[in-house]
Amino acid sequence: MAQPITLIRKHLPDEQELQQESLEQVISDIAEHGKAMQETIHLLHELHKSGLLEAATALLEAKETIAKIAVGQLSKPNVTNILNHLLGAADGLGQIDPATTKKVVQGLARGLERAGEHVDDDKKMGMFDFWKYLRDPDINRAIAFGLHLLKGLGEGLETKIRL
């Protein structure tokens, strides 16, 4: 009768076999992605020629110093206020319908164009001219828009602002 197996030997690769296996994997990857590797090498060469590679390397080596400077600058009250303004403006713009913004900006551009045509006029406007302009539908629309804008602004100013 045969002897029972009492010892199982597991083959553990040595350092040289691990390196050979790793090298074969790298060669396989290069063969599979040859074009991408060539483009990467070309990109690195161009970065090196322009000096950007050296600058990027220096930047990475000095990352702790740069991070300390950046945090120091960002913690200044004025910078914090600017960031809060940007976040508030972004939040406000996010609440506005883009079609409305486009219409208002186009109207503003047309108004500036019309105002520019008459900026050098020395003609004085009398009370009758003023009343005549108030009956103009375009001016009436702009005045109504301005009054509604002021109404909404006032309503918005009444609410508490949460930061």
Backbone bond lengths (Angstrom), bond angles and torsions (degrees), N, CA, C in turn:
res aa  C-N    CA-C-N  psi(-1)  N-CA   C-N-CA  omega(-1)  CA-C   N-CA-C  phi
1 M - - - 1.434 - - 1.523 108.76 -
2 A 1.351 114.68 151.73 1.468 119.76 -176.37 1.516 110.86 -78.56
3 Q 1.298 114.13 153.62 1.473 120.53 178.10 1.532 109.92 -76.32
4 P 1.320 119.90 137.91 1.473 121.02 176.91 1.536 110.16 -69.71
5 I 1.365 114.37 149.31 1.470 120.08 178.63 1.525 107.20 -79.21
6 T 1.297 115.18 122.22 1.463 119.78 -179.06 1.521 112.15 -116.10
7 L 1.316 116.46 -10.22 1.460 119.59 -176.92 1.530 108.48 -136.49
8 I 1.322 115.70 125.50 1.464 121.21 176.44 1.524 106.51 -111.88
9 R 1.298 113.56 124.07 1.461 117.95 179.74 1.522 109.09 -100.68
10 K 1.306 114.69 124.06 1.459 121.21 179.20 1.522 107.27 -98.51
11 H 1.328 115.05 130.80 1.461 119.48 -179.87 1.525 108.93 -82.51
12 L 1.301 116.66 115.99 1.454 122.13 175.22 1.522 107.96 -102.54
13 P 1.345 116.23 121.96 1.456 118.14 -178.02 1.531 110.54 -67.62
14 D 1.312 114.59 143.56 1.459 118.24 178.00 1.531 109.12 -83.94
15 E 1.318 116.81 179.09 1.456 123.27 -175.56 1.529 111.44 -59.29
16 Q 1.308 116.72 -41.08 1.462 120.73 -178.36 1.529 110.55 -66.44
17 E 1.317 117.95 -39.49 1.462 120.79 178.30 1.519 111.13 -67.70
18 L 1.346 116.96 -37.52 1.464 120.53 177.34 1.530 111.00 -64.58
19 Q 1.326 116.54 -41.22 1.459 120.59 178.18 1.529 110.53 -65.46
20 Q 1.301 116.90 -41.73 1.467 120.89 179.56 1.524 110.33 -62.93
21 E 1.320 117.11 -42.72 1.465 121.57 178.81 1.528 110.64 -64.60
22 S 1.337 116.59 -41.99 1.453 121.57 178.61 1.526 110.57 -64.38
23 L 1.338 117.08 -42.28 1.464 121.82 178.61 1.525 111.08 -63.39
24 E 1.316 117.37 -40.58 1.455 121.07 177.58 1.531 111.08 -63.83
25 Q 1.324 116.94 -37.20 1.459 120.90 178.52 1.538 110.67 -66.69
26 V 1.339 116.40 -41.96 1.466 120.70 177.97 1.520 110.52 -62.67
27 I 1.332 117.41 -44.68 1.465 121.62 178.79 1.527 110.14 -61.25
28 S 1.318 116.44 -41.35 1.459 121.08 178.65 1.532 110.63 -63.18
29 D 1.334 116.94 -43.56 1.469 121.17 178.78 1.523 111.40 -63.65
30 I 1.342 116.78 -41.21 1.465 120.63 179.25 1.520 110.01 -64.24
31 A 1.321 116.48 -42.45 1.466 120.22 179.07 1.522 110.85 -63.38
32 E 1.316 116.21 -38.69 1.462 120.78 -178.17 1.529 111.93 -72.87
33 H 1.341 117.04 -35.72 1.467 121.63 -175.45 1.528 111.18 -120.10
34 G 1.311 116.61 42.25 1.458 121.82 -175.27 1.518 113.70 -58.66
35 K 1.325 117.32 -46.09 1.468 121.37 -177.90 1.523 110.61 -63.65
36 A 1.309 116.97 -42.36 1.463 120.52 179.26 1.523 110.69 -64.86
37 M 1.326 116.53 -38.51 1.471 120.24 178.74 1.524 110.31 -64.85
38 Q 1.343 117.12 -42.39 1.458 120.54 178.82 1.525 110.88 -62.37
39 E 1.327 116.84 -42.08 1.471 120.58 178.79 1.523 110.84 -65.83
40 T 1.318 117.43 -37.64 1.460 121.11 177.99 1.520 110.69 -65.11
41 I 1.317 116.59 -43.48 1.464 120.33 178.23 1.526 110.18 -63.24
42 H 1.328 117.03 -41.12 1.471 120.77 177.87 1.526 110.82 -62.97
43 L 1.333 116.47 -42.83 1.464 121.04 177.94 1.527 110.81 -60.86
44 L 1.325 117.06 -45.95 1.463 120.57 178.19 1.528 111.27 -61.65
45 H 1.322 116.42 -39.37 1.465 120.03 178.83 1.536 110.56 -62.98
46 E 1.331 116.50 -44.41 1.472 120.16 179.49 1.524 111.04 -65.63
47 L 1.328 117.49 -39.96 1.462 120.64 176.83 1.528 110.59 -63.35
48 H 1.314 116.49 -38.36 1.462 120.99 178.61 1.534 110.66 -66.66
49 K 1.337 117.00 -45.29 1.461 120.81 -179.79 1.528 111.48 -61.19
50 S 1.326 117.43 -38.26 1.459 120.75 -176.95 1.526 112.75 -81.89
51 G 1.322 117.66 -10.46 1.461 120.89 -179.58 1.521 113.10 88.32
52 L 1.328 117.06 -3.87 1.459 120.35 -179.10 1.522 112.13 -70.71
53 L 1.312 116.85 -31.06 1.460 119.72 179.20 1.519 110.06 -64.94
54 E 1.329 116.06 -42.92 1.467 120.42 178.46 1.528 110.55 -64.60
55 A 1.342 116.44 -40.37 1.463 120.28 179.12 1.530 110.94 -65.63
56 A 1.327 116.32 -41.52 1.465 120.03 179.21 1.520 110.70 -65.25
57 T 1.320 116.26 -39.34 1.468 120.42 178.44 1.521 110.46 -63.56
58 A 1.331 116.31 -45.47 1.466 120.27 178.65 1.524 110.70 -62.70
59 L 1.317 116.10 -38.45 1.463 120.59 178.66 1.528 110.75 -63.37
60 L 1.309 116.87 -43.42 1.461 120.54 179.03 1.529 111.85 -66.97
61 E 1.329 116.18 -37.45 1.457 119.23 179.76 1.527 111.34 -68.37
62 A 1.323 117.08 -28.88 1.459 121.25 -178.30 1.531 111.64 -101.08
63 K 1.327 117.01 23.85 1.464 120.55 -173.39 1.520 113.97 -59.80
64 E 1.318 117.72 -37.14 1.467 119.49 -179.81 1.519 111.17 -67.07
65 T 1.318 116.58 -43.64 1.466 120.68 179.07 1.520 110.17 -63.72
66 I 1.335 116.53 -44.21 1.458 121.13 -179.87 1.523 110.61 -64.54
67 A 1.315 117.28 -39.83 1.465 120.78 178.85 1.523 110.59 -63.31
68 K 1.339 117.25 -41.22 1.466 120.20 178.21 1.518 110.97 -62.51
69 I 1.333 116.55 -43.02 1.472 120.75 179.20 1.522 109.95 -64.08
70 A 1.333 116.52 -45.27 1.467 120.39 -178.79 1.522 111.25 -61.96
71 V 1.322 116.63 -44.60 1.473 119.82 179.44 1.518 109.94 -64.65
72 G 1.331 116.61 -39.36 1.464 120.13 177.49 1.514 112.04 -62.07
73 Q 1.328 116.68 -41.56 1.460 120.11 179.39 1.529 111.59 -70.38
74 L 1.334 115.93 -40.39 1.463 119.52 -178.37 1.521 112.84 -69.72
75 S 1.328 116.89 -21.97 1.460 118.66 -178.46 1.525 112.93 -88.03
76 K 1.327 117.58 -0.80 1.466 120.58 176.25 1.527 109.02 -68.11
77 P 1.332 117.44 142.87 1.470 119.86 -177.85 1.534 113.92 -57.38
78 N 1.338 117.62 -40.44 1.460 119.36 -178.70 1.529 111.51 -65.02
79 V 1.317 116.83 -40.13 1.466 120.19 179.59 1.527 109.48 -68.06
80 T 1.318 116.26 -40.40 1.465 119.91 177.41 1.530 110.20 -61.31
81 N 1.333 116.45 -41.71 1.467 119.84 177.74 1.526 111.37 -62.94
82 I 1.342 116.93 -42.07 1.465 120.08 179.14 1.523 110.04 -61.51
83 L 1.341 116.58 -45.10 1.465 119.61 179.47 1.531 111.05 -62.22
84 N 1.331 116.87 -40.27 1.465 119.85 177.25 1.524 111.26 -64.32
85 H 1.350 117.02 -38.47 1.470 120.64 176.78 1.532 110.50 -62.92
86 L 1.329 116.02 -45.14 1.463 119.80 -179.75 1.525 111.55 -62.70
87 L 1.337 115.90 -42.72 1.468 119.11 179.12 1.521 111.09 -65.59
88 G 1.329 116.58 -40.93 1.465 120.34 178.23 1.521 111.63 -65.07
89 A 1.333 116.47 -42.74 1.466 120.37 178.84 1.524 110.42 -64.85
90 A 1.321 117.06 -41.84 1.467 120.28 178.95 1.525 110.50 -63.47
91 D 1.328 116.69 -40.64 1.463 120.55 178.17 1.529 110.31 -63.67
92 G 1.329 115.97 -44.27 1.464 119.98 179.33 1.513 112.25 -64.33
93 L 1.330 117.11 -43.76 1.460 120.26 179.11 1.527 111.20 -65.38
94 G 1.309 116.43 -31.47 1.458 120.02 178.39 1.522 112.69 -66.93
95 Q 1.319 117.25 -22.19 1.453 121.17 -179.42 1.528 112.84 -88.08
96 I 1.340 116.90 -11.01 1.464 120.84 -177.38 1.522 109.32 -92.91
97 D 1.324 115.13 136.79 1.460 121.17 177.21 1.534 108.69 -67.65
98 P 1.329 118.41 125.04 1.471 120.50 -178.55 1.529 113.56 -57.50
99 A 1.324 117.69 -32.65 1.465 120.25 179.13 1.529 110.08 -65.11
100 T 1.331 116.68 -38.99 1.460 120.89 177.60 1.519 110.37 -65.32
101 T 1.328 116.54 -44.14 1.465 120.30 179.07 1.525 110.01 -60.58
102 K 1.320 116.84 -43.21 1.467 120.64 -179.84 1.527 110.54 -62.01
103 K 1.318 116.62 -43.76 1.462 120.91 -178.92 1.530 110.88 -64.37
104 V 1.337 117.07 -42.71 1.467 120.80 -179.62 1.526 110.69 -66.83
105 V 1.324 117.24 -42.28 1.470 120.31 -179.45 1.524 110.22 -66.74
106 Q 1.318 117.87 -40.31 1.463 120.08 176.83 1.528 110.94 -63.70
107 G 1.329 116.52 -41.28 1.466 120.16 176.99 1.523 111.64 -63.92
108 L 1.320 115.86 -40.69 1.467 120.24 177.64 1.527 110.69 -63.53
109 A 1.324 116.92 -42.08 1.467 120.47 178.69 1.529 110.45 -62.78
110 R 1.326 116.67 -43.64 1.477 120.58 178.58 1.522 110.10 -65.14
111 G 1.323 117.41 -40.12 1.464 120.51 178.57 1.520 111.90 -64.21
112 L 1.340 116.73 -41.88 1.467 119.58 177.59 1.527 111.24 -65.25
113 E 1.322 115.73 -35.55 1.463 119.89 177.39 1.534 110.30 -63.70
114 R 1.337 115.67 -47.33 1.468 119.97 179.33 1.524 111.41 -64.90
115 A 1.322 117.03 -40.73 1.467 120.17 179.36 1.519 110.28 -65.32
116 G 1.335 117.20 -37.09 1.460 120.94 178.89 1.515 112.48 -63.92
117 E 1.330 116.79 -30.74 1.465 120.78 177.92 1.524 111.68 -66.72
118 H 1.328 117.02 -26.41 1.467 120.78 -174.25 1.528 112.48 -115.77
119 V 1.328 117.81 12.52 1.456 120.30 -175.25 1.533 112.09 -65.82
120 D 1.323 117.37 -30.05 1.466 120.19 -178.15 1.521 113.22 -95.35
121 D 1.338 117.34 4.12 1.460 119.63 178.86 1.528 109.95 -68.31
122 D 1.330 114.75 131.21 1.461 119.64 176.02 1.523 110.74 -99.05
123 K 1.321 115.85 5.48 1.461 120.98 -178.06 1.522 109.48 -67.11
124 K 1.326 116.05 128.83 1.461 120.75 178.62 1.523 108.92 -84.81
125 M 1.323 114.67 145.48 1.454 120.63 -179.66 1.520 107.96 -100.49
126 G 1.302 115.22 125.14 1.455 120.50 177.59 1.516 110.79 -89.96
127 M 1.314 114.87 175.63 1.465 120.48 -179.71 1.524 111.57 -63.14
128 F 1.337 117.24 -38.64 1.465 119.75 179.54 1.536 110.73 -66.01
129 D 1.345 116.47 -38.90 1.469 119.75 176.18 1.530 110.48 -62.26
130 F 1.332 115.08 -41.29 1.457 120.18 -179.92 1.523 110.55 -61.72
131 W 1.347 118.00 -45.90 1.460 120.99 -179.28 1.530 110.72 -66.99
132 K 1.343 115.86 -34.76 1.460 119.33 177.68 1.536 110.47 -64.24
133 Y 1.325 115.76 -41.24 1.476 119.21 178.08 1.519 111.53 -65.68
134 L 1.308 118.34 -34.58 1.462 120.61 179.43 1.521 112.25 -64.02
135 R 1.350 116.62 -26.46 1.464 119.97 178.50 1.527 112.33 -83.21
136 D 1.333 117.80 -10.13 1.469 122.09 178.07 1.531 108.38 -67.29
137 P 1.349 118.37 127.83 1.475 120.55 -176.95 1.533 113.50 -60.99
138 D 1.345 117.85 -34.63 1.466 120.10 179.21 1.521 111.27 -67.44
139 I 1.317 115.93 -42.84 1.469 119.64 179.05 1.524 109.91 -68.64
140 N 1.322 116.28 -39.47 1.460 119.80 178.29 1.528 110.19 -61.90
141 R 1.335 117.21 -40.18 1.459 121.75 178.72 1.533 110.44 -64.31
142 A 1.336 116.95 -41.45 1.463 120.76 179.91 1.518 111.28 -67.52
143 I 1.336 116.73 -39.40 1.472 119.83 178.27 1.521 110.11 -66.36
144 A 1.331 117.80 -42.48 1.467 120.87 178.29 1.526 109.96 -63.13
145 F 1.331 117.14 -41.76 1.459 120.87 177.10 1.525 110.21 -59.82
146 G 1.326 116.94 -46.23 1.464 121.19 -179.96 1.517 111.98 -62.32
147 L 1.338 116.91 -40.80 1.465 120.03 179.61 1.532 111.07 -67.16
148 H 1.336 116.84 -40.08 1.468 119.71 177.48 1.537 110.30 -67.91
149 L 1.328 116.06 -36.11 1.460 120.16 176.17 1.528 110.09 -61.95
150 L 1.319 116.65 -45.00 1.463 120.51 178.75 1.525 111.29 -64.91
151 K 1.316 117.86 -37.51 1.465 121.77 178.17 1.530 110.04 -63.09
152 G 1.331 116.75 -48.63 1.465 120.48 178.61 1.517 111.94 -64.24
153 L 1.327 117.60 -38.44 1.454 121.32 177.45 1.518 110.41 -62.17
154 G 1.310 116.03 -43.91 1.473 119.79 177.82 1.519 112.28 -62.73
155 E 1.331 116.55 -40.84 1.460 119.71 177.55 1.534 110.19 -63.64
156 G 1.299 116.15 -41.52 1.455 120.29 179.56 1.518 112.21 -66.84
157 L 1.323 117.32 -34.69 1.464 120.48 179.20 1.523 112.50 -71.01
158 E 1.321 116.32 -22.61 1.461 119.71 -179.31 1.517 111.63 -74.33
159 T 1.325 117.91 -31.55 1.470 121.07 -178.15 1.529 110.14 -75.68
160 K 1.321 114.38 151.98 1.464 120.30 177.98 1.521 109.14 -74.64
161 I 1.323 116.03 139.32 1.459 122.20 178.67 1.511 108.13 -93.23
162 R 1.346 115.53 128.26 1.460 121.26 177.35 1.518 108.67 -107.60
163 L 1.322 116.83 126.15 1.471 120.92 176.29 1.499 110.01 -104.44
